[in-house]
């Protein structure tokens, strides 16, 4: 069996949160929409989305609407055990490994001279 990929703690929490969101809505599947909604609550991902000009609240509203319309809730009484969609699995498989923390040296003026990290 292949070894599970190493991912960052924040991304791992977002994957777990996507399952929680699907379970709370009693959805049979965990899809990319669940993951994107979970990423909106992850500070690093939210910051990147904001930097790209994404209106996070509008995106959240649109995702909530999609989840309400496109995913049917399973019957009451049955405990929800959501399964990953193929798209979700592919994202997990392609998640980048966490990068080692590089020690940043302080330089006068707050910037590194040209050619230095």
Secondary structure, 3 states (H helix, E strand, C coil): CCCCCCCCHHHHHHHHHHHHHHHHCCECEECHHHHHHHHCCCHHHHHHHHHCCCCHHHHHHHHHHHHHHHCCECCCCCCCCCEECHHHHHHHHCCCCCCCCCCCCCCHHHCCCCCCC
